[in-house]
Amino acid sequence: MGSKTVAERLEVTIESLGAQGDGVGTLDGVQVFVPFTSPGDVALAEVTTRNRNGIYTELVELKAEGPGRAKPACAHFGTCGGCQLQFLSDETYRAWVRERAATALAHHGFSADLVLDPVISPAASRRRVAMKALKTVSGVILGFNERQSHRLVDVETCPVTRPELTSLMQPLRAILNDLLAQAMNATVHMTLTHLGVDLLIDAPMALDLAAREKLVDFANTHDLAALHWQDQGFLDPVAIRRTPVMNLSGVLAALPPASFIQATDEGEAALVKAVLDACDGFKRVADLFSGIGTFTFPLARTHQVLAVEGAKVAIDALAGASNVATGLKQIVPLHRDLYRRPLTPKELSAFEAVVFDPPRAGAKEQVAELAKSDVKRVVAVSCNPNTFSRDARTLADGGYSLDSVLPVDQFLWSPHLELVGVFSRV
Ligand SMILES: C[S@@+](CC[C@H](N)C(=O)[O-])C[C@H]1O[C@@H](n2cnc3c(N)ncnc32)[C@H](O)[C@@H]1O
């Protein structure tokens, strides 16, 4: 006769929210993490893992509700892994966003007082989204992964995403059902650009003429700007009806397929304002990890700008746009790998202010050079509070003061968070 293990259950009162959005309580001095709970909740939870950080659980039942809860906006909440924190009231969520930044900074010795009131993008504002699709016998599932799983949740709509993108979900299901082979997976990248939706479908399948015609029809019917098909890395421009461009402070910059843009209009506006305010009064600015010019073009209205970027297609788009734009100061585009060849203190001495906005890994190599430079103002834009705080410590140890940190949340109800840190040479 086989034996059956009985899962261990705990009852715990939640005291705070952790960095990943789980409720955190303590039992016998050990932290207990319970998803979908908030301070004041009393949770019955089943243990899944124990490690040196504490005990990880799944919520079985709420025995009592604390004051920080609200009704989730989406019917898929709880199953869909896209949003973890929809069950929080606006005030609790805002306080947690600020706390998330403050906790990361505290690990590197910075005060919570530096953290400003967060700018949080509203619902229905996400302008870029990647959805997964799977062809099954009963049709195409289109949605996001379940929480901590590779299983897909078929979503009818998505309350964080722009309606121009969610309205394509049902038609996409239909066309993918027509095109994909049984059990085939695809990823659908949708980006709302200045001239309409840019759609990229990534699936391991070459297009025949009939499939191509259906996709062109789809692009026409839904007035897409562009539709690309990507088959195992091979990018096929199926229908380019209008070149996708972004409007960056009045400059139209081409958006190459799969290139980076900020996730919401509101988030971009807040980041740009913070960067412009911090660079006010400084004549020459270097914009490192510039992408297609989110900060370069607004800066170039009043500053001379060196834009440095590692992706050739992105810096070419930036250079192309700056060649035809009017009313800008000088822009110098530079294609360079800043991880392998960061700007040296000597090169940096040409600038009074430097903005850097690296990928999630941060900019360790570039920050080590900045810490030795005489640049007066450094503005760090980051999508990772942990690497931000690490890089901030290097700058502080090099003699910079951290003046303020603005949290900018473009991924509503998720633990993803952008920060803008302003540093001055003291
Ligand atoms: C977070 S994005 C920011 C882009 C831009 N500042 C914006 O707001 O749209 C990071 C950028 O760093 C670029 N990048 C990644 N690795 C790089 C490297 N080693 N050297 C230079 N740029 C790099 C990416 O191509 C991307 O454009």
Ligand as a Chemical Component Dictionary entry (heavy atoms), coordinates in Angstrom:
data_LIG
# 
_chem_comp.id                   LIG 
_chem_comp.type                 NON-POLYMER 
_chem_comp.pdbx_formal_charge   0 
_chem_comp.three_letter_code    LIG 
# 
loop_
_chem_comp_atom.comp_id 
_chem_comp_atom.atom_id 
_chem_comp_atom.alt_atom_id 
_chem_comp_atom.type_symbol 
_chem_comp_atom.charge 
_chem_comp_atom.model_Cartn_x 
_chem_comp_atom.model_Cartn_y 
_chem_comp_atom.model_Cartn_z 
_chem_comp_atom.pdbx_ordinal 
LIG C1  C1  C 0  15.935 49.695 -21.335 1  
LIG S1  S1  S 1  16.346 49.982 -22.999 2  
LIG C2  C2  C 0  16.339 51.740 -23.037 3  
LIG C3  C3  C 0  16.267 52.357 -24.387 4  
LIG C4  C4  C 0  15.921 53.852 -24.402 5  
LIG N1  N1  N 0  16.662 54.612 -23.413 6  
LIG C5  C5  C 0  14.443 54.072 -24.231 7  
LIG O1  O1  O 0  14.011 54.582 -23.178 8  
LIG O2  O2  O -1 13.678 53.748 -25.156 9  
LIG C6  C6  C 0  18.023 49.506 -23.007 10 
LIG C7  C7  C 0  18.769 49.743 -24.299 11 
LIG O3  O3  O 0  20.115 49.295 -24.124 12 
LIG C8  C8  C 0  20.558 48.717 -25.327 13 
LIG N2  N2  N 0  21.704 47.844 -25.013 14 
LIG C9  C9  C 0  21.680 46.575 -24.530 15 
LIG N3  N3  N 0  22.927 46.116 -24.340 16 
LIG C10 C10 C 0  23.762 47.128 -24.695 17 
LIG C11 C11 C 0  25.182 47.267 -24.702 18 
LIG N4  N4  N 0  25.964 46.253 -24.322 19 
LIG N5  N5  N 0  25.720 48.428 -25.119 20 
LIG C12 C12 C 0  24.915 49.453 -25.506 21 
LIG N6  N6  N 0  23.560 49.370 -25.530 22 
LIG C13 C13 C 0  23.000 48.230 -25.123 23 
LIG C14 C14 C 0  19.334 48.005 -25.856 24 
LIG O4  O4  O 0  19.459 47.760 -27.247 25 
LIG C15 C15 C 0  18.227 48.995 -25.504 26 
LIG O5  O5  O 0  18.013 49.905 -26.551 27 
# 
loop_
_chem_comp_bond.comp_id 
_chem_comp_bond.atom_id_1 
_chem_comp_bond.atom_id_2 
_chem_comp_bond.value_order 
_chem_comp_bond.pdbx_ordinal 
LIG C1  S1  SING 1  
LIG S1  C2  SING 2  
LIG S1  C6  SING 3  
LIG C2  C3  SING 4  
LIG C3  C4  SING 5  
LIG C4  N1  SING 6  
LIG C4  C5  SING 7  
LIG C5  O1  DOUB 8  
LIG C5  O2  SING 9  
LIG C6  C7  SING 10 
LIG C7  O3  SING 11 
LIG C7  C15 SING 12 
LIG O3  C8  SING 13 
LIG C8  N2  SING 14 
LIG C8  C14 SING 15 
LIG N2  C9  SING 16 
LIG N2  C13 SING 17 
LIG C9  N3  DOUB 18 
LIG N3  C10 SING 19 
LIG C10 C11 SING 20 
LIG C10 C13 DOUB 21 
LIG C11 N4  SING 22 
LIG C11 N5  DOUB 23 
LIG N5  C12 SING 24 
LIG C12 N6  DOUB 25 
LIG N6  C13 SING 26 
LIG C14 O4  SING 27 
LIG C14 C15 SING 28 
LIG C15 O5  SING 29 
# 
